Amino acid sequence: MHHNTAKKVMLGCGAASVICCLLGLLFETQEPVLFYIFATLGIALAVGVFVIHLLYWRCPCCGKHLPTRTVGKLEYCPYCGSFL
């Protein structure tokens, strides 16, 4: 998986994880079953973001892990200087 694809998947899954957890909190008192479904889905998406980060969020030139805090605005590798 290319690092740009990994960035898009990480941002999308992260947003979906937050939305699922918020929906779970919304249904916590009304429907406990929906709470567990949305909470489990949100946690699974968060774990997916973590796995994608570990496996694919690397510089294509030097292979080092790219920083996570700058996922949306990273233009070059801070280690080797190559443009992403």
N, CA, C and O of each residue as an XYZ file, in Angstrom:
336
protein
N       0.850     -1.172      0.000
C       0.000      0.000      0.000
C       0.898      1.238      0.000
O       1.835      1.329      0.793
N       0.615      2.167     -0.870
C       1.360      3.403     -0.964
C       1.058      4.280      0.254
O      -0.023      4.187      0.835
N       2.002      5.120      0.633
C       1.809      5.925      1.852
C       0.664      6.925      1.710
O       0.023      7.257      2.707
N       0.386      7.418      0.490
C      -0.757      8.325      0.324
C      -2.076      7.590      0.533
O      -3.010      8.142      1.116
N      -2.156      6.349      0.061
C      -3.343      5.536      0.297
C      -3.486      5.231      1.783
O      -4.590      5.269      2.327
N      -2.371      4.930      2.435
C      -2.396      4.663      3.878
C      -2.882      5.886      4.635
O      -3.624      5.759      5.609
N      -2.464      7.086      4.193
C      -2.904      8.323      4.854
C      -4.414      8.480      4.742
O      -5.082      8.796      5.727
N      -4.957      8.261      3.544
C      -6.396      8.402      3.344
C      -7.175      7.377      4.159
O      -8.204      7.705      4.751
N      -6.690      6.142      4.192
C      -7.376      5.089      4.947
C      -7.309      5.374      6.441
O      -8.296      5.178      7.149
N      -6.158      5.835      6.932
C      -6.028      6.138      8.355
C      -6.947      7.282      8.771
O      -7.583      7.217      9.823
N      -7.018      8.327      7.949
C      -7.891      9.457      8.292
C      -9.359      9.050      8.233
O     -10.144      9.439      9.097
N      -9.736      8.272      7.222
C     -11.126      7.832      7.102
C     -11.542      6.890      8.219
O     -12.617      7.042      8.798
N     -10.688      5.915      8.521
C     -11.009      4.975      9.601
C     -10.998      5.661     10.964
O     -11.789      5.314     11.841
N     -10.117      6.620     11.142
C     -10.094      7.351     12.408
C     -11.367      8.156     12.613
O     -11.923      8.180     13.711
N     -11.826      8.816     11.555
C     -13.078      9.576     11.650
C     -14.261      8.641     11.868
O     -15.147      8.944     12.667
N     -14.286      7.509     11.166
C     -15.375      6.546     11.342
C     -15.365      5.958     12.749
O     -16.423      5.681     13.314
N     -14.179      5.767     13.317
C     -14.075      5.240     14.676
C     -14.683      6.211     15.681
O     -15.420      5.802     16.578
N     -14.378      7.481     15.531
C     -14.934      8.489     16.438
C     -16.455      8.554     16.296
O     -17.172      8.633     17.293
N     -16.942      8.520     15.057
C     -18.388      8.575     14.823
C     -19.080      7.361     15.435
O     -20.137      7.497     16.053
N     -18.498      6.181     15.270
C     -19.104      4.971     15.846
C     -19.138      5.036     17.366
O     -20.131      4.644     17.979
N     -18.074      5.521     17.973
C     -18.072      5.625     19.438
C     -19.098      6.641     19.921
O     -19.753      6.420     20.939
N     -19.245      7.755     19.201
C     -20.257      8.737     19.583
C     -21.669      8.183     19.398
O     -22.544      8.449     20.222
N     -21.903      7.426     18.342
C     -23.206      6.792     18.156
C     -23.476      5.769     19.256
O     -24.610      5.629     19.715
N     -22.440      5.061     19.674
C     -22.589      4.124     20.776
C     -22.997      4.822     22.055
O     -23.844      4.327     22.799
N     -22.389      5.986     22.313
C     -22.774      6.750     23.506
C     -24.194      7.287     23.401
O     -24.887      7.421     24.409
N     -24.622      7.592     22.195
C     -25.974      8.084     21.988
C     -27.013      7.008     22.321
O     -28.063      7.310     22.887
N     -26.717      5.759     21.970
C     -27.650      4.657     22.193
C     -27.411      3.912     23.504
O     -28.027      2.873     23.736
N     -26.536      4.417     24.357
C     -26.164      3.695     25.578
C     -27.360      3.418     26.480
O     -27.501      2.302     26.981
N     -28.204      4.383     26.695
C     -29.314      4.185     27.627
C     -30.554      3.617     26.951
O     -31.346      2.937     27.603
N     -30.741      3.876     25.662
C     -31.948      3.433     24.970
C     -31.853      1.969     24.535
O     -32.734      1.165     24.839
N     -30.790      1.638     23.829
C     -30.602      0.285     23.301
C     -29.198     -0.196     23.656
O     -28.244      0.146     22.958
N     -29.048     -0.980     24.721
C     -27.715     -1.430     25.105
C     -27.035     -2.291     24.037
O     -25.807     -2.305     23.941
N     -27.828     -3.009     23.235
C     -27.229     -3.850     22.194
C     -26.544     -2.975     21.145
O     -25.441     -3.292     20.699
N     -27.184     -1.887     20.753
C     -26.578     -0.984     19.779
C     -25.324     -0.319     20.346
O     -24.371     -0.049     19.616
N     -25.334     -0.062     21.639
C     -24.141      0.494     22.281
C     -22.955     -0.446     22.096
O     -21.873     -0.002     21.714
N     -23.141     -1.726     22.359
C     -22.049     -2.686     22.229
C     -21.625     -2.877     20.776
O     -20.441     -3.069     20.497
N     -22.573     -2.826     19.854
C     -22.230     -2.972     18.434
C     -21.385     -1.785     17.970
O     -20.331     -1.975     17.363
N     -21.845     -0.556     18.256
C     -21.103      0.618     17.821
C     -19.765      0.752     18.553
O     -18.772      1.162     17.951
N     -19.731      0.418     19.823
C     -18.480      0.501     20.576
C     -17.457     -0.505     20.035
O     -16.280     -0.174     19.885
N     -17.900     -1.718     19.745
C     -17.004     -2.733     19.199
C     -16.499     -2.326     17.820
O     -15.318     -2.492     17.514
N     -17.387     -1.795     16.994
C     -16.989     -1.341     15.669
C     -16.005     -0.179     15.754
O     -15.031     -0.139     15.003
N     -16.245      0.755     16.650
C     -15.328      1.877     16.829
C     -13.954      1.442     17.296
O     -12.941      1.957     16.823
N     -13.913      0.501     18.219
C     -12.624     -0.011     18.705
C     -11.905     -0.787     17.608
O     -10.687     -0.679     17.472
N     -12.648     -1.570     16.824
C     -12.038     -2.323     15.721
C     -11.442     -1.384     14.676
O     -10.360     -1.648     14.150
N     -12.137     -0.296     14.374
C     -11.600      0.680     13.421
C     -10.355      1.368     13.970
O      -9.407      1.620     13.227
N     -10.352      1.671     15.262
C      -9.173      2.287     15.877
C      -7.973      1.341     15.839
O      -6.849      1.777     15.588
N      -8.203      0.064     16.083
C      -7.128     -0.930     15.989
C      -6.636     -1.033     14.547
O      -5.440     -1.197     14.308
N      -7.565     -0.937     13.578
C      -7.182     -0.957     12.170
C      -6.283      0.210     11.800
O      -5.328      0.045     11.041
N      -6.584      1.393     12.333
C      -5.726      2.552     12.091
C      -4.335      2.309     12.657
O      -3.336      2.643     12.019
N      -4.265      1.735     13.838
C      -2.975      1.446     14.465
C      -2.165      0.451     13.643
O      -0.961      0.633     13.463
N      -2.809     -0.593     13.144
C      -2.117     -1.607     12.340
C      -1.631     -1.011     11.019
O      -0.504     -1.274     10.601
N      -2.465     -0.215     10.365
C      -2.054      0.427      9.113
C      -0.879      1.356      9.367
O       0.052      1.423      8.565
N      -0.925      2.069     10.479
C       0.191      2.957     10.816
C       1.486      2.166     10.995
O       2.532      2.577     10.494
N       1.429      1.059     11.688
C       2.635      0.269     11.923
C       3.186     -0.349     10.641
O       4.401     -0.411     10.452
N       2.298     -0.804      9.763
C       2.755     -1.529      8.582
C       3.090     -0.638      7.387
O       4.056     -0.907      6.673
N       2.306      0.421      7.157
C       2.416      1.136      5.892
C       2.791      2.602      5.983
O       3.095      3.194      4.947
N       2.791      3.222      7.142
C       3.074      4.641      7.231
C       4.576      4.852      7.347
O       5.101      5.175      8.412
N       5.260      4.656      6.203
C       6.715      4.756      6.128
C       7.109      5.604      4.932
O       6.327      5.773      3.997
N       8.308      6.131      4.964
C       8.848      6.862      3.835
C       9.150      5.868      2.710
O       9.760      4.830      2.967
N       8.742      6.158      1.477
C       9.021      5.227      0.385
C      10.497      5.158      0.016
O      10.925      4.186     -0.606
N      11.290      6.174      0.387
C      12.709      6.172      0.034
C      13.588      5.524      1.105
O      14.352      4.605      0.808
N      13.482      5.999      2.344
C      14.375      5.486      3.392
C      13.741      4.390      4.237
O      14.462      3.655      4.911
N      12.417      4.255      4.224
C      11.745      3.179      4.947
C      11.506      3.438      6.421
O      11.011      2.558      7.126
N      11.846      4.630      6.908
C      11.618      4.929      8.321
C      10.172      5.328      8.546
O       9.503      5.815      7.635
N       9.690      5.117      9.775
C       8.318      5.494     10.128
C       8.165      7.010     10.056
O       9.004      7.759     10.556
N       7.079      7.443      9.424
C       6.788      8.875      9.335
C       6.065      9.320     10.601
O       5.366      8.514     11.217
N       6.213     10.578     11.005
C       5.540     11.058     12.219
C       4.022     11.081     12.041
O       3.521     11.380     10.958
N       3.305     10.766     13.106
C       1.853     10.662     13.061
C       1.177     12.015     13.204
O       0.113     12.226     12.622
N       1.750     12.920     13.944
C       1.102     14.206     14.210
C       0.892     15.046     12.965
O       0.029     15.924     12.949
N       1.664     14.792     11.929
C       1.577     15.594     10.715
C       1.004     14.787      9.555
O       1.419     14.988      8.414
N       0.078     13.893      9.809
C      -0.471     13.028      8.767
C      -1.101     13.841      7.650
O      -0.870     13.543      6.478
N      -1.879     14.843      7.970
C      -2.606     15.599      6.962
C      -1.768     16.583      6.165
O      -2.146     16.934      5.047
N      -0.640     17.041      6.703
C       0.122     18.093      6.037
C       1.588     17.735      5.804
O       2.416     18.632      5.640
N       1.923     16.465      5.786
C       3.300     16.037      5.586
C       3.644     16.100      4.100
O       2.984     15.455      3.285
N       4.675     16.875      3.737
C       5.059     17.032      2.345
C       6.391     16.364      2.022
O       6.628     15.979      0.877
N       7.256     16.225      3.016
C       8.546     15.596      2.781
C       8.942     14.781      4.013
O       8.443     15.011      5.115
N       9.828     13.848      3.809
C      10.297     12.990      4.907
C      11.224     13.804      5.812
O      12.162     14.430      5.319
N      10.979     13.806      7.130
C      11.864     14.564      8.026
C      13.230     13.900      8.207
O      14.138     14.517      8.765
N      13.394     12.676      7.756
C      14.647     11.952      7.944
C      15.577     12.063      6.738
O      16.762     12.358      6.892
N      15.041     11.824      5.530
C      15.900     11.857      4.349
C      15.624     13.061      3.455
O      16.422     13.346      2.561
N      14.519     13.777      3.666
C      14.219     14.978      2.913
C      13.537     14.756      1.579
O      13.301     15.721      0.852
N      13.216     13.537      1.236
C      12.565     13.280     -0.058
C      11.108     13.733     -0.009
O      10.445     13.644      1.024
N      10.630     14.219     -1.150
C       9.233     14.660     -1.236
C       8.319     13.470     -1.313
O       8.607     12.498     -2.011
N       7.203     13.542     -0.587
C       6.261     12.455     -0.557
C       5.206     12.766     -1.546
O       4.270     11.985     -1.716
